[in-house]
């Protein structure tokens, strides 16, 4: 266990989970983008304009979520490296 309370195994899981979540978010965004690209051609009514605004909200939210996931992954990666550096410098005594 590191001084921060997160061992290498837990941090590796966080990094892997954020990678998976980023991949899923990108796939979902591709689907949403495909629909939003077709929307003006198939639905130019009031409801279509409302849906278009909601898709713009999605785009904003998507970018925030991806940024936060990347931030989390970066912090977990940095902490994992810190743990490994401490273990190397202390010969594993920090466990």
N, C-alpha and C positions, 0 to 999 in steps of 0.2 A: 504494500500500500504506500502510495506516495504521500508526501507531506500535504498535498492538496486533497487527498481522499479519493483520488481516481487512479486505479491501477491501469496498467497497459492494456489488459484485456477489455476493460470497460471503455477506454478511449478508442480502441480499435473498433469496437462495436458501434460507438457513436459515429465514427468516421465512415464506416460501412453503411450505416443506416442513413446518414445524410447523403451519401453518394446515391443510394437507392432512391431516396425521396427526390433528389434533384432529377434523376432520370425519369421518374414517374411524372414529375411536374412538367418536364420538357415534352414528354409524350402527350400529356393532357393539353398543354398549351398549343401544340401542333394541331390537335383536333379542334380546339376552340378557334384557332386562327383560320383553319379551313372553313369552318362554318361562318365566321365573321366576314371572310372574303366573299362568300356567296350571298350573304344577306341582302346587300343593296339590289341585286338582280332579281331576287325571288320575293322580297317583302319590303316594299317601299311605303307601307302604311304607317299609321300612328304606332301600332304595336311593333312594327319593324324598327322604327326610330327609337322606341323605348328599349328594345332588345339591343340595338346598336350601342346605346349609352351604357347599358349593363355590361356589354362586352368590353367597352372602354374601361369600366371599373375593374373588370377581370384583369385586363392588361396591367393596370396600375398595381393591383393587389398581387398579381403573379410576380412582377418585378421585385416587390418588397419581400415576398416569401422566399424567392430564390436568393436574394441578397442576404437575408437572415440565415438561411440554410448554409450558404457559403461562408458566412461569418462564423457560424457554429462549428463548421468543419475546420476552418482555419484555427480557431481557438483550441479545439480538441487536438489537432495535429501539432500545434505549438506546445501544448501541455504534454503530449506524448513524447515529443522530442526532449522537453525539459526533464521528464522522468528518466528517460534513457541516458541523458547526459549526467544526471545526478547519480544514477546507478553505476555508470562507467567511472565517474570521478571518485566514487566512494567504494568501488570494488563490490557493489551489490549490497553494501551494509545498510542502505536506505530502505530496503524492503520491509 
